[in-house]
Amino acid sequence: MNKVTSLDSGDSFIYVFECPQYQGQYQIIGPGERVELGNCGSIIVSPQTVPVDMVRSNAHPPAGFWELSGSLYLLHFSPVYRYV
């Protein structure tokens, strides 16, 4: 997912981890925010906050939350894909 360089959160919370399987440093992008990214190893998109410690220990988000690859994120959220 290292080709994901910027994110626009829309109405969601986006959790960006620098390493795969939700490890390493992370940042939380709140609703309405847009950020530029350096490293992106894994992403969780959620309509509400997610307990990060639980995600890290289980290596996946809680049931009912989205787990996305870079290509799925672009497909669902990128304005470029919406107009193609």
C-alpha positions in Angstrom: 0.0 0.0 0.0 3.0 2.3 -0.3 1.4 3.9 -3.4 -1.3 5.5 -1.2 0.1 9.0 -0.7 -2.9 11.1 0.5 -6.3 10.4 2.1 -9.5 12.3 2.4 -11.5 10.8 5.2 -15.0 12.0 4.2 -17.4 11.1 7.0 -15.3 8.3 8.3 -12.4 7.7 10.7 -9.4 6.3 9.0 -6.6 4.5 10.9 -3.3 4.4 8.9 -0.6 2.1 10.2 2.9 2.3 8.8 3.4 -1.5 8.8 1.2 -4.4 7.5 -1.2 -6.2 10.0 -1.8 -2.9 11.9 1.6 -2.6 13.5 4.1 0.2 13.8 3.3 3.9 14.2 -0.2 5.0 13.3 -2.3 8.1 12.8 -6.0 8.6 13.1 -7.6 10.8 10.5 -11.0 12.2 11.7 -14.0 13.1 9.6 -13.5 15.9 7.1 -9.6 15.7 7.3 -7.2 15.3 4.4 -3.6 14.2 5.0 -0.5 13.4 3.0 1.1 10.1 4.0 4.7 8.8 4.2 4.3 5.1 5.0 1.1 3.2 4.6 1.2 -0.5 5.5 -2.5 -1.1 6.5 -5.7 0.9 6.8 -9.0 0.6 8.7 -12.0 2.7 7.7 -14.7 3.1 10.3 -17.8 5.2 10.9 -16.8 5.4 14.6 -13.6 5.1 16.7 -11.9 1.7 16.9 -9.9 0.4 19.9 -6.3 0.3 18.5 -4.9 -2.0 21.2 -7.5 -4.7 20.3 -6.8 -4.3 16.6 -3.0 -4.7 17.1 -3.4 -7.8 19.3 -5.8 -9.5 16.9 -4.1 -8.2 13.7 -7.5 -7.4 12.3 -10.3 -4.9 13.0 -13.3 -5.7 15.0 -16.3 -7.4 13.3 -18.3 -5.1 11.1 -15.4 -2.7 10.3 -13.8 -2.4 6.9 -10.3 -3.8 6.2 -9.0 -2.3 3.0 -6.1 -2.8 0.6 -4.8 0.3 -1.2 -6.6 -0.7 -4.4 -9.9 -1.2 -2.6 -9.5 2.2 -0.8 -9.0 3.8 -4.2 -12.0 2.0 -5.7 -14.4 3.0 -3.0 -13.1 6.5 -2.0 -11.0 8.1 -4.6 -12.7 10.8 -6.7 -10.7 9.7 -9.7 -12.3 6.3 -9.7 -15.8 7.8 -9.2 -15.6 9.6 -12.5 -13.9 7.0 -14.6 
